[in-house]
Amino acid sequence: ILNVEQSPQSLHVQEGDSTNFTCSFPSSNFYALHWYRWETAKSPEALFVMTLNGDEKKKGRISATLNTKEGYSYLYIKGSQPEDSATYLCASLYGNKLVFGAGTILRVKS
Amino acid sequence: GAVVSQHPSWVICKSGTSVKIECRSLDFQATTMFWYRQFPKQSLMLMATSNEGSKATYEQGVEKDKFLINHASLTLSTLTVTSAHPEDSSFYICSARVDNSNTGELFFGEGSRLTVL
């Protein structure tokens, strides 16, 4: 059974704090790692798709790293803002199937 | 970015009735769409892969006769929960890729929350 795990389950930070979450996945038969942001009452939106070991991607204040050998990815948010409040999902691609983690809920207080 | 629209957002029905959920790709053609189900505080679980013009591919443990999937056009896939029961109450969400690459990002609908009384 393929299991993608995310930690922490939830996180509350103050505006301006930097934060990071973890996504762990089985490293064998790895194809790609996706990160999505899911705001309440909206559709999940893709942040990053990463395929190469050591890959690092950045979009504004958000960045992600990937270690395919040990099976983990980190998502970093620098200087958190209230609008960053959302559930952050990661998913690992095995064959043609994306296996999702349960998500990390981020709440940023102003 | 590509847009996927899902309808209805909320549905409440009586036990024993059937409910149809639609998933449309508004500005692109989707030969493949994916249907997920999510229980509270759990991850999105893939139910089935919907293939335009052919039968859907169901994940292990998902009843084909309970969850009917039809993908009759390149822009529309439907999920029908037949003879719904309270245990079918859940959040259902569809997604699609713009291209046929397995590594491409998914574009999601807004999701549908089904409550069976």
Interface residues (C-beta under 8 A of the other chain):
Chain A: V4 Q9 Y31 A32 H34 Y36 A41 K42 S43 P44 E45 A46 V49 T51 L89 A91 L93 G95 N96 K97 L98 V99 F100 G101 A102 G103
Chain B: G1 V4 F34 Y36 K41 Q42 S43 L44 M45 L46 T49 I93 S95 N102 T103 G104 E105 L106 F107 F108 G109 E110 G111
